[in-house]
Amino acid sequence: MSNENTRKAVVLVSGGLDSATMLAIAKDQGFDCYALSFDYQQRHQSELTAAGNIAEFFEVSEHRVMKIDSGGPSGSALTDTDIAVPETPQQGIPVTYVPARNTVFLALALGYAEVIGASNIFIGVNAVDYSGYPDCRPEFIDAFEVLSNVATKAAVEGQRMRIQTPLMAMDKSRIIKTGVELGVDYSMTVSCYQADSQGRACGVCDSCRFRRAGFEAAGIADVTTYV
């Protein structure tokens, strides 16, 4: 197995704070990064604009945007405008959960990784400051990595696939501190579940609350632009 393959990585870049930090970590670790974003009929396109800006900022080898057509109502507030984004904390798994989203994202990233000869995939899931999504837990990542190593030609031929989750055990303040140390400009990121066309945040959804609390706990000025 060549060193070139082991140092290539597919990095999922959503345009948000977490994925920007994760891309900075992957670059700092010496990976040759191939950014991958998804247009999955989310409420706003401003996060994809942010993803493009982040990929350009970190001078990735390639930034690819894959379009996913769900074919109908998704049952999630992030993709169905008939479902309101909650503006107060919810019990259980909230309606902002997109069914099987990370499973689909990682499956497409896995195919992309095989095509370019990468054996590492970075995804910015977090099990500390998050909304309780089942596909953000270590159990899910471990299971998908097992699947990756029995489902791909590359793995069968000896190139083991790794799903990298450097943010899994970090709280939001530590993520922000890490990103600042690595030169992330958080003003270019969009985390809000219902950002407007200019990427301005609502300030009240789950994602905005976690983000704002993270900056406060880190003692770093919040550079988010709010409506």
Secondary structure as the mmCIF struct_conf table of DSSP 4:
data_model
#
loop_
_struct_conf.conf_type_id
_struct_conf.id
_struct_conf.beg_label_comp_id
_struct_conf.beg_label_asym_id
_struct_conf.beg_label_seq_id
_struct_conf.end_label_comp_id
_struct_conf.end_label_asym_id
_struct_conf.end_label_seq_id
HELX_RH_AL_P HELX_RH_AL_P1 ASN A 3 ARG A 7
STRN STRN1 LYS A 8 LEU A 12
BEND BEND1 GLY A 15 GLY A 16
HELX_RH_AL_P HELX_RH_AL_P2 LEU A 17 ASP A 28
TURN_TY1_P TURN_TY1_P1 GLN A 29 GLY A 30
STRN STRN2 ASP A 32 ASP A 39
BEND BEND2 ARG A 43 ARG A 43
BEND BEND3 GLN A 45 GLN A 45
HELX_RH_AL_P HELX_RH_AL_P3 SER A 46 PHE A 57
TURN_TY1_P TURN_TY1_P2 PHE A 58 GLU A 59
BEND BEND4 SER A 61 SER A 61
STRN STRN3 GLU A 62 LYS A 67
BEND BEND5 GLY A 72 GLY A 72
BEND BEND6 GLY A 75 GLY A 75
TURN_TY1_P TURN_TY1_P3 ALA A 77 THR A 79
TURN_TY1_P TURN_TY1_P4 THR A 81 ASP A 82
BEND BEND7 ILE A 83 ILE A 83
HELX_LH_PP_P HELX_LH_PP_P1 ALA A 84 PRO A 86
BEND BEND8 GLU A 87 THR A 88
BEND BEND9 GLN A 91 ILE A 93
TURN_TY1_P TURN_TY1_P5 VAL A 95 THR A 96
TURN_TY1_P TURN_TY1_P6 PRO A 99 ALA A 100
HELX_RH_AL_P HELX_RH_AL_P4 ARG A 101 ILE A 116
TURN_TY1_P TURN_TY1_P7 GLY A 117 GLY A 117
STRN STRN4 ASN A 120 PHE A 122
BEND BEND10 ALA A 127 TYR A 130
HELX_RH_3T_P HELX_RH_3T_P1 PRO A 134 CYS A 136
BEND BEND11 ARG A 137 ARG A 137
HELX_RH_AL_P HELX_RH_AL_P5 PRO A 138 ALA A 151
HELX_RH_AL_P HELX_RH_AL_P6 LYS A 153 VAL A 156
TURN_TY1_P TURN_TY1_P8 GLU A 157 GLY A 158
STRN STRN5 ARG A 162 GLN A 164
TURN_TY1_P TURN_TY1_P9 PRO A 166 ALA A 169
HELX_RH_AL_P HELX_RH_AL_P7 LYS A 172 GLU A 181
TURN_TY1_P TURN_TY1_P10 LEU A 182 GLY A 183
HELX_RH_3T_P HELX_RH_3T_P2 TYR A 186 MET A 188
TURN_TY1_P TURN_TY1_P11 TYR A 193 GLN A 194
TURN_TY1_P TURN_TY1_P12 SER A 197 GLN A 198
STRN STRN6 ALA A 201 ALA A 201
BEND BEND12 GLY A 203 GLY A 203
BEND BEND13 CYS A 205 CYS A 205
HELX_RH_AL_P HELX_RH_AL_P8 ASP A 206 ALA A 218
TURN_TY1_P TURN_TY1_P13 GLY A 219 GLY A 219
HELX_LH_PP_P HELX_LH_PP_P2 THR A 224 THR A 225
STRN STRN7 TYR A 226 TYR A 226
#
